């Protein structure tokens, strides 16, 4: 499609933005509203195929139903010279794939910032009964102001239970597919959570958690060892990634729960498990108190033992007949978090242990 071509009698083409196997995306000027838009046109060779045309129309309806700051907006749909098209918001910025190629691995705080925005957009779509099904760095665009936009809900579908794509093939980039998605099972929002887990891992390490070059390799991924994260990864972010990459959909958090993890302080994270979580996830909940809190509790226990030993030594084992004077004990202050509770207990024991 040449420059200055007018699509649908309204959108004047300025340049090509992308050219994929199914569609071409061009930057155009909206002649009526005077703004730049992105126009996605179905590939000419596919336009004559009724199945592909129906799929493209379905994409338009699905995408148009979503309105959220973290999702690319759809403005208009139509057909030009037998080619269906969609008119979308034009987002100035880089895809996360482009940013990774330029910068390499990102800092944990930056990964959390990006992840929270993706969660917000996905949560809105999931509440509407939609699943993206092809989430990857190339479909996540970052504007110059830092806003993340989820692009291309083109293979999103209404949640209708178990689904396969046309001709039994699986849509989506293999490395980001959830196990159940790769196996042709039921596609639920948990599939998007898995894909986001892969994206977060990739942003942290500049590599994918597993090397997957073909769909055939996906069957072996279930038994593959858990990918290692950098040792300096904050505990809450580590939990977010690891739980998102669980093989079983029921063991993964919702995007809302995932956002809570990504919003947790580095030294503390309280996990909220999904309903009907398996025993493995339940065991993980029992370990959900932060490492900092456990360290403080261990210190407190040691101090308590020391204080008891001092009392026994002072009394000389005579049942308290030594006449020792017991100092006034101040009350223990409640903390706002488990870490603060442990810290307050340690300070209380130091003060009263010394008095004893």
Phi, psi and omega per residue, in radians:
X1 nan 2.181 -3.020
X2 -1.473 2.806 3.077
X3 -1.084 2.536 -3.139
X4 1.349 -0.013 3.007
X5 -1.121 2.394 3.132
X6 -1.777 2.093 -3.119
X7 -1.660 2.247 3.095
X8 1.095 0.410 3.119
X9 1.203 0.228 -3.021
X10 -2.513 -0.559 -2.996
X11 -1.884 1.928 -3.096
X12 -1.558 2.106 -3.067
X13 -1.207 2.318 3.093
X14 -1.857 -0.770 3.097
X15 -2.918 2.856 3.128
X16 -1.457 2.300 3.103
X17 -1.697 -0.577 -3.128
X18 -2.929 2.654 -3.104
X19 -2.418 1.801 -3.100
X20 -1.822 -3.055 -3.092
X21 -1.207 -0.487 -3.054
X22 -1.847 -0.495 -3.038
X23 -2.702 2.822 3.058
X24 -2.000 2.443 3.120
X25 -2.022 2.240 -3.135
X26 -2.170 2.635 3.000
X27 -1.500 2.299 -3.094
X28 -2.428 2.813 3.066
X29 -1.766 2.178 3.083
X30 -1.340 1.921 -3.058
X31 -1.155 -0.420 -3.110
X32 -1.543 -0.679 -3.084
X33 -1.809 -0.130 3.077
X34 1.144 0.676 3.118
X35 -2.311 2.752 3.079
X36 -1.427 2.433 3.123
X37 -2.392 2.870 3.019
X38 -1.827 2.222 -3.128
X39 -1.972 2.173 -3.137
X40 -1.854 2.071 -3.091
X41 -1.976 2.370 3.108
X42 -1.102 2.442 3.141
X43 -0.975 2.442 -3.061
X44 -1.027 -0.678 -3.112
X45 -1.225 -0.416 -3.130
X46 -1.635 -0.319 -3.047
X47 -1.061 -0.476 -3.139
X48 -1.451 -0.103 -3.135
X49 -1.597 2.054 -3.068
X50 -1.045 -0.644 -3.118
X51 -1.150 -0.747 3.137
X52 -1.221 -0.639 3.096
X53 -1.104 -0.719 3.121
X54 -1.132 -0.685 3.131
X55 -1.149 -0.702 3.120
X56 -1.125 -0.719 3.108
X57 -1.127 -0.673 3.114
X58 -1.117 -0.683 3.078
X59 -1.010 -0.767 -3.118
X60 -1.082 -0.778 -3.117
X61 -1.142 -0.738 -3.139
X62 -1.117 -0.867 -3.089
X63 -1.121 -0.637 -3.106
X64 -1.200 -0.336 -3.112
X65 -1.426 -0.116 -3.078
X66 -1.833 2.208 3.075
X67 -2.333 1.864 -3.085
X68 -2.740 2.544 -3.119
X69 -1.037 -0.402 -3.112
X70 -1.812 0.319 3.083
X71 -2.264 2.349 3.100
X72 -1.075 2.227 -3.067
X73 -1.409 2.591 3.039
X74 -1.879 2.220 -3.059
X75 -1.750 -0.631 -2.947
X76 -2.765 2.743 3.029
X77 -2.373 2.739 3.135
X78 -3.105 -2.883 3.131
X79 -2.531 2.374 -3.132
X80 -2.323 2.096 3.141
X81 0.912 0.734 3.102
X82 1.396 0.076 -3.138
X83 -1.962 1.996 3.076
X84 -1.104 2.585 3.096
X85 -2.488 2.770 3.064
X86 -2.189 2.386 3.089
X87 -1.840 2.160 -3.040
X88 -2.177 2.860 2.989
X89 -1.022 2.325 3.042
X90 -1.589 2.099 -3.101
X91 -1.819 2.029 3.067
X92 -1.395 2.119 3.110
X93 2.781 -2.958 -3.130
X94 -1.902 2.532 2.942
X95 -1.274 2.773 3.109
X96 -1.150 -0.464 3.048
X97 -1.099 -0.781 3.105
X98 -1.145 -0.692 3.140
X99 -1.143 -0.692 3.106
X100 -1.081 -0.706 3.134
X101 -1.150 -0.573 -3.129
X102 -1.389 -0.747 -2.962
X103 -1.900 -0.364 -3.020
X104 1.376 -2.764 -3.080
X105 -1.019 2.497 -3.122
X106 -1.756 2.782 3.118
X107 -1.181 2.584 -3.126
X108 -0.924 -0.732 -3.127
X109 -1.095 -0.642 3.123
X110 -1.224 -0.684 3.100
X111 -1.080 -0.750 3.105
X112 -1.103 -0.736 -3.139
X113 -1.049 -0.801 3.130
X114 -1.149 -0.797 -3.098
X115 -1.045 -0.692 3.139
X116 -1.086 -0.668 -3.139
X117 -1.212 -0.701 3.095
X118 -1.110 -0.711 3.089
X119 -1.028 -0.729 -3.117
X120 -1.083 -0.788 3.125
X121 -1.146 -0.751 -3.141
X122 -1.165 -0.671 -3.135
X123 -1.060 -0.689 3.108
X124 -1.113 -0.783 -3.136
X125 -1.162 -0.735 -3.137
X126 -1.123 -0.631 3.104
X127 -1.117 -0.470 3.111
X128 -1.524 0.045 3.129
X129 1.467 0.408 -3.075
X130 -2.051 2.548 3.066
X131 -2.157 2.376 -3.110
X132 -1.223 -0.875 3.044
X133 1.320 -0.051 3.119
X134 -2.518 0.724 -3.111
X135 -1.284 2.281 3.138
X136 -2.881 2.887 -3.105
X137 -0.978 -0.561 -3.139
X138 -1.217 -0.294 3.116
X139 -1.792 0.203 3.117
X140 -2.102 2.025 -3.056
X141 -1.905 2.327 3.113
X142 -1.887 2.111 3.078
X143 -1.304 2.944 -3.127
X144 -1.113 -0.415 3.121
X145 -1.531 0.085 3.097
X146 1.624 -0.081 3.124
X147 -1.241 2.324 3.102
X148 -1.704 2.313 3.124
X149 -2.093 2.245 3.060
X150 -1.474 2.140 -3.107
X151 -1.883 2.799 2.971
X152 1.074 1.253 2.952
X153 -1.460 0.553 -3.033
X154 -1.120 -0.438 3.105
X155 -1.983 0.250 3.032
X156 -1.217 2.557 3.127
X157 -2.477 2.774 2.998
X158 -1.079 2.519 -3.123
X159 -1.270 1.749 -3.095
X160 -2.082 0.507 3.127
X161 1.448 -2.580 -3.076
X162 -1.199 2.268 -3.112
X163 -2.456 2.522 2.947
X164 -2.102 2.716 3.112
X165 -1.431 3.090 -3.110
X166 -0.934 2.440 3.090
X167 1.068 0.365 3.082
X168 1.321 0.119 -3.140
X169 -1.454 2.860 -3.121
X170 -1.894 2.203 -3.128
X171 -1.555 2.516 3.132
X172 2.129 2.802 3.106
X173 -1.426 2.224 -2.945
X174 -0.920 -0.745 -3.046
X175 -1.113 -0.379 -3.052
X176 -1.829 0.001 -3.090
X177 -1.332 2.364 3.013
X178 -1.201 2.667 -3.134
X179 -0.911 -0.798 -3.108
X180 -1.158 -0.521 3.117
X181 -1.248 -0.749 3.129
X182 -1.143 -0.489 -3.094
X183 -1.626 0.113 3.117
X184 1.320 0.419 -3.129
X185 -1.519 -2.879 -3.125
X186 -1.206 2.286 -3.130
X187 -1.730 2.016 -3.127
X188 -2.193 3.071 3.083
X189 -0.968 -0.402 3.121
X190 -1.066 -0.438 3.093
X191 -1.150 -0.685 3.085
X192 -1.177 -0.616 3.112
X193 -1.106 -0.761 3.107
X194 -1.046 -0.833 -3.132
X195 -1.051 -0.696 3.116
X196 -1.154 -0.614 3.063
X197 -1.050 -0.723 3.085
X198 -1.114 -0.746 3.129
X199 -1.070 -0.801 3.142
X200 -1.067 -0.753 3.102
X201 -1.048 -0.760 -3.115
X202 -1.153 -0.666 3.103
X203 -1.141 -0.601 -3.124
X204 -1.309 -0.557 -2.976
X205 -2.091 -0.212 -3.063
X206 1.152 0.289 3.047
X207 -2.405 2.802 3.072
X208 -1.499 2.627 -3.075
X209 -1.116 -0.540 3.081
X210 -2.350 2.552 3.072
X211 -1.506 1.996 -3.120
X212 -2.250 1.903 -3.138
X213 -1.779 -0.201 -3.116
X214 -2.689 2.820 3.109
X215 -1.127 -0.491 -3.138
X216 -1.091 -0.544 -3.125
X217 -1.301 -0.297 -3.100
X218 -1.144 -0.550 -3.137
X219 -1.103 -0.534 -3.126
X220 -1.474 -0.191 -3.070
X221 -1.229 -0.483 -3.130
X222 -1.016 -0.635 -3.101
X223 -1.684 0.071 -3.137
X224 -1.274 2.588 3.119
X225 -1.092 2.671 3.128
X226 -1.105 2.310 -3.134
X227 -1.141 2.535 -3.119
X228 -1.541 2.369 3.040
X229 -1.692 2.745 3.079
X230 -0.973 2.451 -3.089
X231 -1.043 -0.438 -3.119
X232 -1.471 0.041 3.130
X233 -1.086 2.189 3.112
X234 -0.971 2.584 -3.004
X235 -1.058 -0.753 -3.121
X236 -1.127 -0.717 3.113
X237 -1.161 -0.678 3.088
X238 -1.050 -0.795 3.109
X239 -1.070 -0.707 -3.131
X240 -1.059 -0.809 -3.112
X241 -1.198 -0.850 -3.058
X242 -1.112 -0.719 -3.140
X243 -1.223 -0.561 3.113
X244 -1.193 -0.472 -3.079
X245 -1.645 0.250 3.075
X246 -1.076 2.483 3.124
X247 -1.123 -0.682 -3.084
X248 -1.551 2.255 -3.093
X249 -1.010 -0.663 -3.088
X250 -1.169 -0.351 -3.116
X251 -1.496 -0.174 -3.118
X252 -1.499 2.645 3.069
X253 -1.295 2.845 2.933
X254 -1.289 2.941 3.119
X255 -1.167 -0.502 3.073
X256 -1.154 -0.775 3.093
X257 -1.149 -0.646 3.106
X258 -1.124 -0.702 3.100
X259 -1.083 -0.674 3.103
X260 -1.078 -0.725 3.098
X261 -1.102 -0.756 -3.114
X262 -1.201 -0.301 3.134
X263 -1.686 -0.044 -3.075
X264 -1.323 2.610 3.053
X265 -1.070 2.762 -3.104
X266 -1.045 -0.557 -3.019
X267 -1.752 0.142 -3.080
X268 -2.722 2.428 3.070
X269 -2.685 2.165 3.051
X270 -1.805 2.056 -3.049
X271 -1.502 2.461 3.022
X272 -1.994 1.923 -3.053
X273 -1.413 2.587 3.052
X274 -1.179 2.753 3.120
X275 -1.076 2.625 3.117
X276 1.014 0.597 3.109
X277 -1.169 2.454 3.135
X278 -1.215 2.972 -3.072
X279 -1.024 -0.605 -3.132
X280 -1.053 -0.759 3.120
X281 -1.218 -0.613 3.135
X282 -1.129 -0.667 3.092
X283 -1.098 -0.622 3.136
X284 -1.173 -0.577 3.106
X285 -1.077 -0.657 -3.123
X286 -1.176 -0.273 3.097
X287 -1.772 0.281 -2.950
X288 -1.413 -0.136 3.036
X289 -1.180 2.457 -3.032
X290 -1.122 2.708 3.129
X291 -1.065 -0.616 3.127
X292 -1.107 -0.686 3.134
X293 -1.157 -0.713 3.122
X294 -1.109 -0.715 3.136
X295 -1.061 -0.743 -3.139
X296 -1.156 -0.660 3.125
X297 -1.143 -0.656 3.098
X298 -1.129 -0.710 3.084
X299 -1.072 -0.745 -3.135
X300 -1.074 -0.730 3.139
X301 -1.090 -0.725 3.121
X302 -1.106 -0.717 3.118
X303 -1.130 -0.675 3.138
X304 -1.100 -0.765 3.097
X305 -1.083 -0.698 3.116
X306 -1.107 -0.727 -3.134
X307 -1.126 -0.735 3.110
X308 -1.108 -0.700 3.123
X309 -1.099 -0.682 -3.134
X310 -1.136 -0.683 3.130
X311 -1.125 -0.769 3.129
X312 -1.074 -0.747 -3.140
X313 -1.124 -0.689 -3.110
X314 -1.157 -0.713 -3.098
X315 -1.372 -0.269 3.065
X316 1.158 0.338 3.073
X317 1.243 0.309 -3.072
X318 -1.750 0.372 3.084
X319 1.263 0.359 3.053
X320 1.586 0.285 -3.089
X321 -1.566 0.104 -3.077
X322 -1.333 -0.217 3.129
X323 1.444 0.290 -3.131
X324 -1.110 2.397 3.113
X325 -1.536 2.232 3.141
X326 -1.664 2.191 -3.108
X327 -1.260 2.765 3.108
X328 -1.148 2.341 -3.102
X329 -1.778 2.165 3.125
X330 -1.418 2.643 -3.085
X331 -1.194 2.670 3.095
X332 -1.405 2.250 -3.113
X333 -1.483 2.400 3.065
X334 -1.335 2.522 3.083
X335 -1.827 2.887 -3.127
X336 -1.416 -0.376 -3.112
X337 -2.367 2.890 3.059
X338 -0.992 -0.643 3.130
X339 -1.102 -0.772 3.134
X340 -1.159 -0.666 3.089
X341 -1.026 -0.789 -3.133
X342 -1.132 -0.705 -3.131
X343 -1.139 -0.742 3.116
X344 -1.103 -0.693 3.126
X345 -1.111 -0.727 3.131
X346 -1.073 -0.769 3.141
X347 -1.139 -0.695 3.134
X348 -1.084 -0.735 3.141
X349 -1.180 -0.658 3.105
X350 -1.062 -0.804 -3.092
X351 -1.162 -0.841 -3.055
X352 -1.434 -0.441 3.046
X353 -1.159 -0.701 3.116
X354 -1.131 -0.670 -3.127
X355 -1.147 -0.599 -3.109
X356 -1.246 nan nan
